[in-house]
Amino acid sequence: MQICRLDKHVREMKALALQLVPHSFPIKSPQDEEIISCLKQREIVVDGYDLLVYFNRCRYLDIELESLQVFGKYHTFLPFSLVCKVATQFLDDKELSFIEVMHNRKGVADEFARKIYVWTVYYKDNDPVPSPFITKFTPCVYEGLRYSHVDRNQIAFF
């Protein structure tokens, strides 16, 4: 795995995500999205942690959404300060929403279990706005970073 600066990964991934908007859900089906998902992810090293990041940009009528999923390649859990650092590099620090989910391959905790840290920002006319789709959340602050912690039941994962 090549180690390079986080800002270079961010720049490259954001540029590619912008090009992929017309090929992403909800413009295309979830099955079509799955086909291009490999283009939206990357292995990176940040502060000595091997991470997998998945960055997506999509459009819902006049609302755009950027989302970032971060999880450890070798670790089930990551330091929250690291997760916040990566999130703010990709998404800045305005109108952030956050949800965390556990993922594994077999439906039970096994060696593939990972906590996935999911961050989102919605935009209208290129300005960050509160989520127009989420109604249940808790306002939170972590080391000065303000974000909305979303109720797990508010999100439908494919």
N, C-alpha and C positions, 0 to 999 in steps of 0.2 A: 504494500500500500504506500502510495506516495504521500509524504507529509508536506503540506504547504500552508500558507497563511489562511486563516479562516475567512478574511475579507475577499480573497480570490475565489474561494469556493462559493461564497454568497453571491458575488457578482456573476459568476458563470451559471449558477443554478437559477438565479432570478431571470437572467436573460433567456435561458432555455425555457423556463416555465411560461414566460410571456409568449414565446413562439408556439407553445403547446396549448394555449387557451382554446383555440377552435377545435382541438381534438380531445378535449377533456369534458368530463361530466360537469354539468348537466346538458351541455350542448350535444355531447355524444353519450352513448349508453355506458353503464358501469363495465360492461364487457369490453368495450372499446378502450375505456380508461385503463383497464387491466393490461391491455396490450402495450401501452406506452409507459406504464408505471416504472419500468426499469430505467427510463430516461430521467425520471424525477428523483432518483435516489443516488446516494453516494456514501462511501465509507470515508470518514475523515478522522483525524486525530486532533483533539483539543485538550490542552493541559494534561497530556499523557493518557487520556482516555480514548480508546477506539470506539467511535460512534458510528451509527447508521443514521443518516438524516434523509428525510423525504420531504421535498418542498413542492408545493402545488399552488397554482393560481388558476382560478376559474371565474366564470361570469354567470350570474343569475339576473337576467333582465338588466336593470340599471345598477345592480350591486356587484362588486367584484370581491373576491375572497382570496386571501393568501393564507395558506396553512403550512405548518411545519410539524413534522413528527420527528422526535429524537428518541433514540434508545441505544443502550449499550450493546456492543457486539459480543462482549464476554461477561457483562455484568447485568444482573437482573434489575438493579436499582442504580441510579446515578445521583451524585450530589446535586441538590436543587440549585445551588449557585452556578454550577456548570450549565445546567439546563437553561437557566435564565440568561446566562451570557450568550449562549448560542441563539436563543430565541430573539433577543434584542438585536443581535447582529443581522438576522434575517428580516425581522418584522418591526424594528424600532421599538418604541415603548408607549405608543398611543393606542388606546382602545383594545388592548390585548385580552383575549379570552383563552382560558386554559382548561384542559380536561386531561385526566390520566386514566389509562386503562391497562389492564393486564392482558397479555397475549401469549398464547402458547400453541403448540401444534396439535395436541391431543385432547384439549379441553380440560386437562388437569395440570397442576404444577409439575413440570418436568425440567430437564436441562435446557429446554428452549424457552422457558418462561421469561418474559421481559416486560418491564413496565414501560409503556409507551407514553411519552409526554407530548401532548398535542396542543399546539398554540395556533390561534387564528386571529386575523384582523380583517374586518369588512371595510370596504371603501365605497363611497359614493362621490362621483366627480373627483376622483383621486384623493379625497380626504378621508382619513380614518373615521368611522362612525361606530356607535354601539351596534351590536348584533341585532339585525331586524328579525331574526328567527329564534333567538334564545330568550326565554322568559324567566327561567329559574337559574339564578347564579348567586354567588356570594362575593361581594367586593373584598379583595385581599391586597395586602402590601407585604412585599418581601424585600428587605434591604433597599427600600425606597422605590421599588418597582411596583406600580399599581396594575392590577389585572382583575378580571372577573373569573372566578372559579366556577365552571359550569357544572350543573347537576348532571350526572351520568345518564339519567333517563331522558335528557333533552336531545341526545344525539343518536342518530341511527347510523351505525357503521355497516358497510357492505361486507 
